[in-house]
Amino acid sequence: MNSAPDVRPDASDGTLKPVTIAITGASGLIGTALTDALTADGVRVIRLVRRESHSPDEVSWDPPRRWVDVDALSAAGVTAVVH
């Protein structure tokens, strides 16, 4: 695994920002392994949870209602979602 954090250029000012990825199923077998691997590589992971979020690394979503807190994803700087 990479010891340097993954970064991307910020289009607004050209500075480098950490990569942030949202993951559904992050508490499952594959999601846990993926979260651990990404985090070890310096990627910030946001877990999509089907309840009220309780920590800064969680964002609520409700698949049956086809709803996700897009404002929270945007505020967290999420650039990709793994589902």
C-alpha positions in Angstrom: 0.0 0.0 0.0 1.0 3.6 -0.6 2.3 5.6 2.3 1.5 8.9 0.8 -2.1 10.2 0.9 -4.0 10.2 -2.4 -4.7 13.8 -3.4 -6.4 15.6 -6.2 -6.0 19.2 -7.4 -8.7 21.6 -6.2 -10.1 23.3 -9.3 -10.8 26.5 -7.4 -7.3 27.3 -6.4 -5.0 24.5 -7.6 -4.1 23.3 -4.1 -4.1 19.6 -3.4 -6.9 18.1 -1.3 -7.3 14.6 0.1 -9.4 12.2 -2.0 -12.7 11.5 -0.3 -14.9 8.5 -1.3 -18.3 7.6 0.0 -19.0 3.8 0.4 -22.3 2.0 0.8 -22.1 -1.2 2.7 -19.0 -0.1 4.6 -19.9 -2.2 7.6 -20.1 -5.4 5.6 -17.4 -7.9 4.9 -16.2 -6.4 1.6 -17.0 -2.8 2.6 -14.9 -3.1 5.8 -11.9 -4.5 3.9 -12.3 -1.7 1.2 -12.6 1.0 3.9 -9.5 -0.3 5.7 -7.5 -0.5 2.4 -8.5 3.0 1.2 -7.9 4.5 4.6 -4.4 2.9 4.8 -3.7 4.6 1.4 -4.6 8.0 2.8 -8.1 8.2 1.3 -10.8 9.8 3.5 -13.8 7.4 3.6 -17.4 8.6 4.2 -19.7 5.7 5.2 -23.3 5.9 3.8 -25.6 4.7 6.7 -29.3 3.9 6.6 -29.9 5.7 9.9 -29.2 9.2 11.3 -25.5 9.9 11.0 -23.6 10.0 14.3 -20.1 10.9 13.3 -18.3 13.1 10.8 -17.4 10.1 8.7 -21.1 9.1 8.2 -23.7 10.4 5.8 -27.4 9.3 5.9 -29.2 7.7 3.0 -32.5 5.9 2.5 -32.4 3.7 -0.6 -36.2 2.8 -0.6 -37.0 6.5 -0.7 -34.3 7.1 -3.2 -32.8 9.8 -0.9 -29.3 10.7 0.1 -28.0 13.7 2.0 -26.3 15.3 -1.0 -25.5 18.5 0.9 -23.5 16.4 3.5 -21.7 14.6 0.7 -20.8 17.9 -1.0 -19.7 19.4 2.3 -17.5 16.4 2.9 -15.8 16.9 -0.4 -16.9 13.4 -1.8 -15.7 12.9 -5.4 -16.7 9.3 -5.9 -19.2 6.8 -4.5 -18.6 3.0 -4.3 -21.9 1.1 -4.2 
